[in-house]
């Protein structure tokens, strides 16, 4: 294991196994979950890049075909294109989960996300130099892209059996953004590729939230400078959030009180009666030591997760004696 801790990896593995136990899932529920996650991913991925549509407006543009007053045509087209790109991923997974990642596939994803907003460059590698606003990283020259992309695809294939799926997806995401092979749509394409790699291994769609935009750019910058651990950590937390949301929906009503179901509460509520403040619980979650995910802007966790953390601390102290 590289940048993803064994404890965190096992936690994700166990939650994925619980989801697998519920399969086959009814087509109605599957479609509902896909739709919910597709809208959320479209909104957040586009918003990170500056799209001004709200989550509700994104839903209305995609599902109802409504034109939102005061928002640009580009905002509307980006929402529709990204949503179609996600459904392209769904179709790939439905017909062949182990679909081989290739340069053609990556270029197809980029073509879909900029289809109506950058028709000239859709599906083509850039031919000139680019700068990434707010980043100290200078992407490689255009003439290097073809070689770097071939090397990148080879790396994905050779690393698939060595790395945990979440680590592979996170590192692939960063590598593609680092190469920056396209004139536009690099971030959105990288996040879609990340999701494809995760979905191939049975994970649900994963969203990097707009609220985490500053942190997201920060960990990408750290990865550019050789420190990829924070990037993997951020993606692992996003994966756990999706798993938690899936489990919350998949559990049948009669099982709501079973030990397998855990109730998520705010950190201020969790801190009551615990040895830690809400601020310290927040730190534990952000560093991957305590299970939790974001609901809106706020982190949530469970009393069971805190108990597991406390027991793990006690075991470490006992072993250390």
C-alpha positions as CSV (number, residue, x, y, z in Angstrom):
1,X,0.0,0.0,0.0
2,X,1.3,3.4,-0.9
3,X,-0.4,6.7,0.0
4,X,-3.7,5.1,1.3
5,X,-3.4,3.7,4.8
6,X,-4.2,0.1,5.3
7,X,-6.9,1.0,7.9
8,X,-8.6,3.4,5.5
9,X,-8.4,1.0,2.6
10,X,-10.0,-1.8,4.6
11,X,-12.8,0.5,5.7
12,X,-13.6,1.3,2.1
13,X,-13.3,-2.4,1.2
14,X,-15.8,-3.4,3.9
15,X,-18.3,-0.8,2.9
16,X,-18.1,-1.8,-0.8
17,X,-18.7,-5.4,0.3
18,X,-21.9,-4.4,2.1
19,X,-23.1,-2.7,-1.1
20,X,-22.2,-5.9,-3.1
21,X,-24.3,-7.9,-0.7
22,X,-27.4,-5.9,-1.7
23,X,-26.9,-6.8,-5.4
24,X,-28.9,-7.3,-7.5
25,X,-30.4,-3.9,-6.8
26,X,-33.8,-3.1,-8.3
27,X,-33.5,-1.2,-11.6
28,X,-35.8,1.5,-10.3
29,X,-33.5,2.2,-7.3
30,X,-30.4,1.9,-9.4
31,X,-31.7,4.5,-11.9
32,X,-32.7,6.8,-9.0
33,X,-29.3,6.7,-7.5
34,X,-27.6,7.1,-10.8
35,X,-29.7,10.2,-11.6
36,X,-29.0,11.7,-8.1
37,X,-25.3,11.2,-8.3
38,X,-25.1,12.3,-12.0
39,X,-26.7,15.6,-11.2
40,X,-24.6,16.2,-8.2
41,X,-21.4,15.3,-10.0
42,X,-22.3,17.5,-13.0
43,X,-23.1,20.5,-10.7
44,X,-19.9,20.2,-8.6
45,X,-17.5,19.4,-11.3
46,X,-18.7,22.3,-13.5
47,X,-18.9,24.7,-10.5
48,X,-15.2,23.9,-9.6
49,X,-14.4,25.3,-13.1
50,X,-16.5,28.4,-12.7
51,X,-19.9,27.4,-13.9
52,X,-22.5,29.7,-12.2
53,X,-25.5,27.3,-12.2
54,X,-26.7,26.3,-8.7
55,X,-27.5,22.6,-8.0
56,X,-31.2,23.2,-8.4
57,X,-30.7,25.1,-11.7
58,X,-28.4,22.3,-13.0
59,X,-31.2,19.8,-12.3
60,X,-33.8,22.1,-14.1
61,X,-31.5,22.6,-17.1
62,X,-30.8,18.9,-17.5
63,X,-34.2,17.3,-16.5
64,X,-36.7,20.0,-17.5
65,X,-34.8,21.8,-20.3
66,X,-35.4,25.1,-18.6
67,X,-33.4,28.1,-19.5
68,X,-32.3,30.0,-16.3
69,X,-32.5,33.7,-16.5
70,X,-29.3,35.6,-15.9
71,X,-27.0,32.6,-16.6
72,X,-24.9,32.3,-19.7
73,X,-25.5,29.9,-22.6
74,X,-22.1,28.4,-21.9
75,X,-23.3,27.5,-18.3
76,X,-26.3,25.7,-19.8
77,X,-24.3,23.8,-22.4
78,X,-21.7,22.7,-20.0
79,X,-24.3,21.2,-17.7
80,X,-25.9,19.2,-20.6
81,X,-22.6,18.1,-22.0
82,X,-21.2,16.9,-18.7
83,X,-24.4,15.0,-17.9
84,X,-24.2,13.2,-21.3
85,X,-20.5,12.3,-20.6
86,X,-21.6,10.7,-17.3
87,X,-24.2,8.6,-19.1
88,X,-21.5,7.6,-21.5
89,X,-19.6,6.2,-18.6
90,X,-22.7,4.3,-17.4
91,X,-23.1,2.7,-20.8
92,X,-19.5,1.7,-20.8
93,X,-19.7,0.0,-17.4
94,X,-23.1,-1.6,-18.2
95,X,-21.7,-3.3,-21.3
96,X,-18.2,-4.0,-20.2
97,X,-17.0,-3.1,-16.7
98,X,-13.4,-3.9,-17.5
99,X,-13.4,-1.6,-20.6
100,X,-9.7,-0.8,-21.4
101,X,-8.6,2.8,-20.8
102,X,-7.0,4.2,-23.9
103,X,-6.0,7.5,-25.4
104,X,-9.1,7.3,-27.6
105,X,-11.4,6.9,-24.6
106,X,-9.8,9.8,-22.7
107,X,-10.1,12.0,-25.8
108,X,-13.8,10.9,-26.1
109,X,-14.5,12.0,-22.6
110,X,-13.0,15.4,-23.2
111,X,-14.9,15.7,-26.5
112,X,-18.1,15.1,-24.7
113,X,-17.6,17.7,-21.9
114,X,-16.7,20.5,-24.4
115,X,-18.8,19.3,-27.3
116,X,-21.0,22.4,-27.4
117,X,-18.6,25.0,-25.9
118,X,-15.3,24.3,-27.7
119,X,-16.1,22.5,-30.9
120,X,-12.8,23.4,-32.5
121,X,-10.7,21.6,-29.9
122,X,-13.1,18.9,-28.8
123,X,-11.4,15.5,-28.7
124,X,-8.0,16.9,-29.8
125,X,-4.8,17.4,-27.9
126,X,-3.7,21.0,-27.6
127,X,-1.2,22.4,-30.1
128,X,0.1,25.3,-28.0
129,X,1.4,26.1,-24.5
130,X,-1.0,26.7,-21.7
131,X,-0.9,28.2,-18.2
132,X,-3.0,27.0,-15.2
133,X,-4.5,30.0,-13.4
134,X,-3.5,30.0,-9.7
135,X,-1.0,27.2,-10.1
136,X,2.8,27.3,-10.1
137,X,2.8,24.2,-12.3
138,X,3.8,24.7,-16.0
139,X,2.3,21.9,-18.1
140,X,4.6,20.2,-20.7
141,X,5.0,21.6,-24.2
142,X,2.4,20.5,-26.8
143,X,4.9,18.3,-28.7
144,X,5.4,16.2,-25.6
145,X,1.8,15.3,-25.1
146,X,1.5,12.4,-27.5
147,X,4.4,10.5,-25.8
148,X,3.2,11.5,-22.3
149,X,-0.3,10.2,-22.9
150,X,0.9,6.9,-24.3
151,X,3.1,6.6,-21.2
152,X,0.2,7.6,-19.0
153,X,-2.1,4.9,-20.4
154,X,0.6,2.3,-20.0
155,X,1.0,3.3,-16.4
156,X,-2.7,2.9,-15.7
157,X,-2.6,-0.7,-17.2
158,X,0.6,-1.7,-15.3
159,X,-0.5,-0.2,-12.0
160,X,-4.1,-1.5,-11.9
161,X,-3.1,-4.8,-10.1
162,X,-0.6,-3.1,-7.8
163,X,-2.5,-0.2,-6.4
164,X,-5.8,-0.1,-4.4
165,X,-8.5,1.1,-6.8
166,X,-9.0,4.4,-4.9
167,X,-5.3,5.1,-5.0
168,X,-5.0,4.3,-8.7
169,X,-8.0,6.6,-9.5
170,X,-6.6,9.5,-7.4
171,X,-3.1,9.3,-8.9
172,X,-4.5,8.9,-12.4
173,X,-6.6,12.0,-11.8
174,X,-3.6,14.0,-10.9
175,X,-1.4,12.7,-13.7
176,X,-3.9,13.6,-16.3
177,X,-4.3,17.2,-14.9
178,X,-0.5,17.4,-14.6
179,X,0.0,16.6,-18.3
180,X,-2.9,19.0,-19.2
181,X,-3.3,17.5,-22.7
182,X,-6.3,19.6,-23.8
183,X,-6.9,23.2,-24.4
184,X,-10.0,23.0,-22.2
185,X,-11.9,20.5,-20.0
186,X,-8.8,18.9,-18.4
187,X,-10.2,19.0,-14.9
188,X,-13.6,17.7,-15.8
189,X,-12.1,14.9,-18.0
190,X,-9.7,13.9,-15.2
191,X,-12.6,13.6,-12.7
192,X,-14.6,11.5,-15.2
193,X,-11.6,9.2,-15.8
194,X,-11.2,8.9,-12.1
195,X,-14.8,7.8,-11.8
196,X,-14.5,5.3,-14.6
197,X,-11.6,3.6,-12.9
198,X,-13.6,3.5,-9.7
199,X,-16.8,2.3,-11.3
200,X,-14.9,-0.5,-13.0
201,X,-14.2,-1.9,-9.5
202,X,-17.8,-1.5,-8.3
203,X,-17.7,1.9,-6.6
204,X,-20.5,4.5,-7.1
205,X,-19.9,7.8,-8.7
206,X,-17.7,10.0,-6.6
207,X,-17.9,13.8,-6.3
208,X,-15.4,16.4,-5.3
209,X,-17.5,19.0,-3.8
210,X,-17.5,22.7,-4.9
211,X,-17.2,23.6,-1.2
212,X,-13.8,21.8,-1.2
213,X,-12.5,23.6,-4.2
214,X,-9.8,25.5,-2.4
215,X,-8.6,22.3,-0.7
216,X,-8.8,20.4,-4.0
217,X,-6.5,22.9,-5.8
218,X,-4.2,22.9,-2.8
219,X,-3.7,19.1,-2.9
220,X,-3.2,19.1,-6.6
221,X,-0.5,21.7,-6.1
222,X,1.1,19.6,-3.5
223,X,1.0,16.6,-5.9
224,X,2.6,18.7,-8.6
225,X,5.5,19.2,-6.1
226,X,5.8,15.5,-5.4
227,X,3.6,15.1,-2.3
228,X,0.7,13.0,-3.5
229,X,-0.5,11.7,-0.2
230,X,-3.0,14.6,0.4
231,X,-4.5,14.1,-3.0
232,X,-5.1,10.4,-2.4
233,X,-6.5,11.3,1.1
234,X,-9.0,13.8,-0.4
235,X,-10.2,11.3,-3.0
236,X,-10.5,8.5,-0.5
237,X,-12.7,10.8,1.7
238,X,-14.9,11.6,-1.4
239,X,-15.2,7.8,-2.1
240,X,-16.2,7.1,1.5
241,X,-18.9,9.8,1.3
242,X,-20.4,8.2,-1.8
243,X,-20.3,4.7,-0.2
244,X,-22.0,6.1,2.9
245,X,-24.7,7.8,0.9
246,X,-25.3,4.6,-1.1
247,X,-25.5,2.5,2.0
248,X,-28.0,4.9,3.5
249,X,-30.3,4.5,0.6
250,X,-29.8,0.8,0.0
251,X,-30.6,-0.4,3.6
252,X,-34.2,-1.6,3.8
253,X,-36.5,0.2,6.2
254,X,-36.8,-2.9,8.5
255,X,-33.0,-2.8,9.0
256,X,-32.8,0.8,10.1
257,X,-32.2,-0.2,13.7
258,X,-29.8,-3.0,13.0
259,X,-26.2,-2.8,14.1
260,X,-25.1,-2.5,10.5
261,X,-26.8,0.8,10.2
262,X,-25.1,3.8,11.7
263,X,-26.7,7.2,12.3
264,X,-24.6,10.1,11.2
265,X,-24.7,13.2,13.4
266,X,-22.9,16.6,13.4
267,X,-19.5,16.8,15.0
268,X,-20.8,19.2,17.7
269,X,-23.4,16.5,18.7
270,X,-20.8,13.7,18.5
271,X,-18.4,15.7,20.7
272,X,-20.9,15.7,23.6
273,X,-19.8,13.1,26.1
274,X,-16.7,12.3,24.1
275,X,-13.1,13.1,25.1
276,X,-12.7,15.3,22.0
277,X,-13.9,18.7,20.8
278,X,-15.8,19.1,17.5
279,X,-12.7,20.8,16.1
280,X,-10.5,17.8,17.0
281,X,-13.0,15.4,15.5
282,X,-12.9,17.5,12.3
283,X,-9.1,17.1,12.2
284,X,-9.4,13.3,12.8
285,X,-11.8,13.0,9.8
286,X,-9.7,15.2,7.5
287,X,-6.6,13.1,8.3
288,X,-8.5,9.9,7.6
289,X,-8.3,8.6,11.2
290,X,-12.1,8.8,11.8
291,X,-14.8,7.8,9.4
292,X,-17.0,10.6,8.2
293,X,-18.2,12.6,5.2
294,X,-19.6,16.0,4.3
295,X,-23.3,16.7,4.1
296,X,-23.4,20.2,2.5
297,X,-20.6,22.2,4.2
298,X,-20.6,20.2,7.4
299,X,-18.7,17.0,8.4
300,X,-20.7,14.2,10.0
301,X,-19.7,11.0,11.7
302,X,-21.2,8.3,14.0
303,X,-20.8,7.2,17.6
304,X,-19.9,3.7,16.3
305,X,-17.1,5.2,14.2
306,X,-15.8,7.1,17.2
307,X,-15.9,4.0,19.3
308,X,-13.8,2.2,16.7
309,X,-11.3,5.0,16.7
310,X,-11.0,4.9,20.5
311,X,-10.6,1.1,20.5
312,X,-7.9,1.3,17.9
313,X,-6.0,3.9,20.0
314,X,-6.3,1.7,23.0
315,X,-5.0,-1.3,21.1
316,X,-2.0,0.7,19.9
317,X,-1.2,1.7,23.5
318,X,-1.5,-1.9,24.7
319,X,0.8,-3.2,21.9
320,X,3.3,-0.4,22.7
321,X,3.7,-1.5,26.3
